[in-house]
Amino acid sequence: MSLGDALIDRAGAWRYSEGHGTIPQEKEHTMAKTLRCGDLMPGCPTVIEGKDEQEVLKKAAEHAARDHGLAEIPPEVAQKVQAAIRDK
């Protein structure tokens, strides 16, 4: 499982269906999303944008690994990341 998938899983944006792997949850209305990393990591100027929450979570995991050295995302951090995502 990639780091992005782990963050998505821990944040609850994906659910598992027995025998079917991961399945994105259905959403009625998808709106572009944004995450300001500095809201979670003071001093970080990175702003992550995506077409939906799942894309932002994946990009956030990549950013966390590359720029903050977080090889794994603890569940409490994943929850904070998910809560910090806003509509664009």
MDAnalysis code that builds the backbone (N, CA, C; Angstrom):
import MDAnalysis as mda
import numpy as np

u = mda.Universe.empty(264, n_residues=88, atom_resindex=np.repeat(np.arange(88), 3), trajectory=True)
u.add_TopologyAttr("name", ["N", "CA", "C"] * 88)
u.add_TopologyAttr("resid", np.arange(1, 89))
u.add_TopologyAttr("resname", ["MET", "SER", "LEU", "GLY", "ASP", "ALA", "LEU", "ILE", "ASP", "ARG", "ALA", "GLY", "ALA", "TRP", "ARG", "TYR", "SER", "GLU", "GLY", "HIS", "GLY", "THR", "ILE", "PRO", "GLN", "GLU", "LYS", "GLU", "HIS", "THR", "MET", "ALA", "LYS", "THR", "LEU", "ARG", "CYS", "GLY", "ASP", "LEU", "MET", "PRO", "GLY", "CYS", "PRO", "THR", "VAL", "ILE", "GLU", "GLY", "LYS", "ASP", "GLU", "GLN", "GLU", "VAL", "LEU", "LYS", "LYS", "ALA", "ALA", "GLU", "HIS", "ALA", "ALA", "ARG", "ASP", "HIS", "GLY", "LEU", "ALA", "GLU", "ILE", "PRO", "PRO", "GLU", "VAL", "ALA", "GLN", "LYS", "VAL", "GLN", "ALA", "ALA", "ILE", "ARG", "ASP", "LYS"])
u.atoms.positions = np.array([
    [0.854, -1.175, 0.000],
    [0.000, 0.000, 0.000],
    [0.898, 1.236, 0.000],
    [0.613, 2.164, -0.895],
    [1.416, 3.382, -0.967],
    [1.091, 4.302, 0.203],
    [1.963, 5.277, 0.435],
    [1.742, 6.241, 1.509],
    [0.435, 6.998, 1.276],
    [0.181, 7.379, 0.026],
    [-1.068, 8.086, -0.288],
    [-2.289, 7.238, 0.031],
    [-2.222, 5.955, -0.344],
    [-3.332, 5.061, -0.045],
    [-3.514, 4.898, 1.455],
    [-2.403, 4.844, 2.197],
    [-2.493, 4.707, 3.649],
    [-3.161, 5.921, 4.267],
    [-2.819, 7.109, 3.792],
    [-3.450, 8.317, 4.328],
    [-4.930, 8.328, 3.981],
    [-5.248, 7.987, 2.762],
    [-6.652, 7.951, 2.352],
    [-7.406, 6.951, 3.220],
    [-6.824, 5.779, 3.433],
    [-7.477, 4.764, 4.254],
    [-7.645, 5.248, 5.688],
    [-6.593, 5.803, 6.279],
    [-6.666, 6.250, 7.672],
    [-7.620, 7.417, 7.843],
    [-7.753, 8.243, 6.836],
    [-8.648, 9.390, 6.938],
    [-10.094, 8.991, 6.703],
    [-10.318, 7.753, 6.299],
    [-11.687, 7.279, 6.134],
    [-12.292, 7.603, 4.787],
    [-11.489, 8.077, 3.841],
    [-12.035, 8.434, 2.544],
    [-12.232, 7.205, 1.660],
    [-11.658, 6.077, 2.050],
    [-11.851, 4.830, 1.313],
    [-12.389, 3.802, 2.280],
    [-13.131, 2.875, 1.771],
    [-13.597, 1.772, 2.590],
    [-13.275, 0.474, 1.861],
    [-13.227, -0.589, 2.599],
    [-12.883, -1.877, 2.021],
    [-14.133, -2.724, 1.852],
    [-14.201, -3.391, 0.724],
    [-15.292, -4.299, 0.454],
    [-14.687, -5.690, 0.321],
    [-15.142, -6.600, 1.104],
    [-14.553, -7.937, 1.137],
    [-14.488, -8.533, -0.262],
    [-13.275, -8.914, -0.655],
    [-13.082, -9.544, -1.950],
    [-12.999, -8.580, -3.120],
    [-13.140, -7.292, -2.871],
    [-13.156, -6.327, -3.971],
    [-12.097, -5.244, -3.853],
    [-11.194, -5.314, -2.883],
    [-10.154, -4.291, -2.737],
    [-10.721, -3.005, -2.193],
    [-10.144, -1.884, -2.613],
    [-10.609, -0.593, -2.119],
    [-11.598, 0.004, -3.091],
    [-12.593, 0.645, -2.541],
    [-13.647, 1.248, -3.342],
    [-13.838, 2.674, -2.854],
    [-13.758, 3.666, -3.751],
    [-14.000, 5.033, -3.283],
    [-15.452, 5.187, -2.849],
    [-15.655, 5.899, -1.763],
    [-17.018, 6.155, -1.316],
    [-17.701, 7.068, -2.320],
    [-18.955, 6.831, -2.515],
    [-19.733, 7.656, -3.428],
    [-20.066, 8.982, -2.748],
    [-19.986, 10.046, -3.516],
    [-20.360, 11.360, -3.013],
    [-21.323, 11.968, -4.017],
    [-22.353, 12.621, -3.514],
    [-23.333, 13.213, -4.401],
    [-22.772, 14.406, -5.152],
    [-21.994, 15.222, -4.468],
    [-21.507, 16.456, -5.066],
    [-20.014, 16.576, -4.805],
    [-19.242, 16.677, -5.872],
    [-17.800, 16.800, -5.715],
    [-17.392, 18.235, -6.002],
    [-16.667, 18.838, -5.063],
    [-16.198, 20.203, -5.214],
    [-14.683, 20.203, -5.046],
    [-14.001, 21.042, -5.804],
    [-12.548, 21.151, -5.678],
    [-12.200, 21.466, -4.223],
    [-11.067, 20.912, -3.776],
    [-10.658, 21.048, -2.383],
    [-9.259, 21.627, -2.292],
    [-8.932, 22.157, -1.125],
    [-7.616, 22.725, -0.879],
    [-7.182, 22.437, 0.557],
    [-5.874, 22.340, 0.746],
    [-5.294, 22.123, 2.063],
    [-4.078, 23.018, 2.195],
    [-4.035, 23.813, 3.232],
    [-2.862, 24.643, 3.537],
    [-2.041, 23.893, 4.571],
    [-0.897, 23.391, 4.151],
    [-0.069, 22.597, 5.050],
    [0.318, 23.405, 6.285],
    [0.517, 24.695, 6.132],
    [0.889, 25.552, 7.251],
    [-0.135, 25.556, 8.371],
    [-1.383, 25.171, 8.073],
    [-2.395, 25.059, 9.126],
    [-2.070, 23.902, 10.068],
    [-1.291, 22.948, 9.571],
    [-0.923, 21.766, 10.349],
    [0.544, 21.775, 10.752],
    [1.384, 22.311, 9.884],
    [2.836, 22.372, 10.094],
    [3.241, 23.841, 9.993],
    [3.217, 24.580, 11.092],
    [3.528, 26.008, 11.050],
    [4.811, 26.302, 10.276],
    [4.712, 27.284, 9.396],
    [5.849, 27.694, 8.591],
    [5.909, 27.068, 7.217],
    [5.126, 26.026, 6.970],
    [5.136, 25.385, 5.653],
    [4.227, 26.181, 4.706],
    [4.787, 26.659, 3.582],
    [3.998, 27.475, 2.661],
    [3.197, 26.674, 1.633],
    [3.288, 25.362, 1.661],
    [2.656, 24.532, 0.634],
    [1.138, 24.583, 0.720],
    [0.512, 24.772, -0.438],
    [-0.937, 24.703, -0.568],
    [-1.215, 23.583, -1.558],
    [-2.008, 22.636, -1.152],
    [-2.322, 21.469, -1.976],
    [-3.752, 21.611, -2.471],
    [-3.923, 21.414, -3.765],
    [-5.254, 21.506, -4.365],
    [-5.552, 20.222, -5.119],
    [-6.830, 19.885, -5.191],
    [-7.243, 18.704, -5.920],
    [-8.700, 18.787, -6.307],
    [-9.087, 17.900, -7.204],
    [-10.467, 17.912, -7.681],
    [-11.455, 17.434, -6.624],
    [-10.922, 16.654, -5.657],
    [-11.764, 16.157, -4.568],
    [-10.880, 15.849, -3.355],
    [-11.506, 15.455, -2.272],
    [-10.781, 15.186, -1.031],
    [-9.757, 14.065, -1.201],
    [-10.100, 13.052, -1.935],
    [-9.186, 11.918, -2.124],
    [-7.900, 12.340, -2.830],
    [-8.024, 13.192, -3.835],
    [-6.829, 13.667, -4.542],
    [-5.962, 14.517, -3.615],
    [-6.588, 15.368, -2.812],
    [-5.836, 16.202, -1.869],
    [-5.126, 15.324, -0.845],
    [-5.800, 14.292, -0.333],
    [-5.180, 13.398, 0.634],
    [-3.967, 12.685, 0.041],
    [-4.072, 12.247, -1.179],
    [-2.950, 11.566, -1.827],
    [-1.765, 12.527, -2.000],
    [-2.050, 13.732, -2.488],
    [-0.986, 14.727, -2.661],
    [-0.389, 15.129, -1.316],
    [-1.225, 15.216, -0.282],
    [-0.740, 15.576, 1.051],
    [0.212, 14.508, 1.585],
    [-0.106, 13.252, 1.352],
    [0.771, 12.168, 1.801],
    [2.110, 12.231, 1.082],
    [2.086, 12.502, -0.204],
    [3.331, 12.624, -0.971],
    [4.158, 13.800, -0.455],
    [3.506, 14.920, -0.193],
    [4.177, 16.108, 0.339],
    [4.770, 15.819, 1.721],
    [3.994, 15.149, 2.575],
    [4.455, 14.847, 3.928],
    [5.711, 13.983, 3.900],
    [5.751, 13.021, 2.999],
    [6.923, 12.146, 2.891],
    [8.124, 12.897, 2.336],
    [7.892, 13.637, 1.269],
    [8.980, 14.330, 0.566],
    [9.529, 15.510, 1.366],
    [8.662, 16.334, 1.911],
    [9.099, 17.597, 2.505],
    [9.158, 17.610, 4.036],
    [8.476, 16.653, 4.665],
    [8.468, 16.631, 6.132],
    [9.028, 15.334, 6.699],
    [9.454, 14.418, 5.830],
    [10.072, 13.181, 6.288],
    [9.135, 12.217, 7.001],
    [7.840, 12.334, 6.746],
    [6.879, 11.432, 7.386],
    [6.664, 10.206, 6.506],
    [7.367, 9.123, 6.816],
    [7.239, 7.898, 6.034],
    [5.898, 7.224, 6.287],
    [5.365, 7.405, 7.485],
    [4.057, 6.865, 7.837],
    [3.212, 7.984, 8.425],
    [1.927, 7.907, 8.185],
    [1.001, 8.924, 8.684],
    [0.227, 8.326, 9.859],
    [0.481, 8.804, 11.079],
    [-0.280, 8.300, 12.235],
    [-1.768, 8.648, 12.088],
    [-2.648, 7.813, 12.604],
    [-4.090, 8.051, 12.465],
    [-4.523, 9.438, 12.956],
    [-3.933, 9.917, 14.063],
    [-4.347, 11.232, 14.578],
    [-3.942, 12.353, 13.621],
    [-2.831, 12.192, 12.911],
    [-2.412, 13.189, 11.919],
    [-3.336, 13.122, 10.709],
    [-3.693, 11.913, 10.283],
    [-4.603, 11.747, 9.149],
    [-5.942, 12.426, 9.428],
    [-6.430, 12.309, 10.650],
    [-7.698, 12.952, 11.014],
    [-7.579, 14.472, 10.961],
    [-6.440, 15.003, 11.420],
    [-6.229, 16.454, 11.375],
    [-6.124, 16.946, 9.943],
    [-5.454, 16.175, 9.102],
    [-5.333, 16.539, 7.685],
    [-6.718, 16.585, 7.061],
    [-7.504, 15.546, 7.276],
    [-8.833, 15.498, 6.692],
    [-9.695, 16.676, 7.180],
    [-9.585, 17.007, 8.454],
    [-10.371, 18.114, 9.008],
    [-9.935, 19.467, 8.466],
    [-8.686, 19.576, 8.030],
    [-8.146, 20.850, 7.527],
    [-8.441, 21.098, 6.048],
    [-8.963, 20.095, 5.358],
    [-9.290, 20.259, 3.933],
    [-10.532, 21.129, 3.798],
    [-10.460, 22.102, 2.920],
    [-11.559, 23.053, 2.708],
    [-12.016, 23.045, 1.255],
    [-13.209, 23.517, 1.018],
    [-13.689, 23.732, -0.351],
    [-12.882, 24.850, -0.967],
    [-12.603, 24.717, -2.235],
    [-11.814, 25.734, -2.926],
    [-12.706, 26.876, -3.357],
])
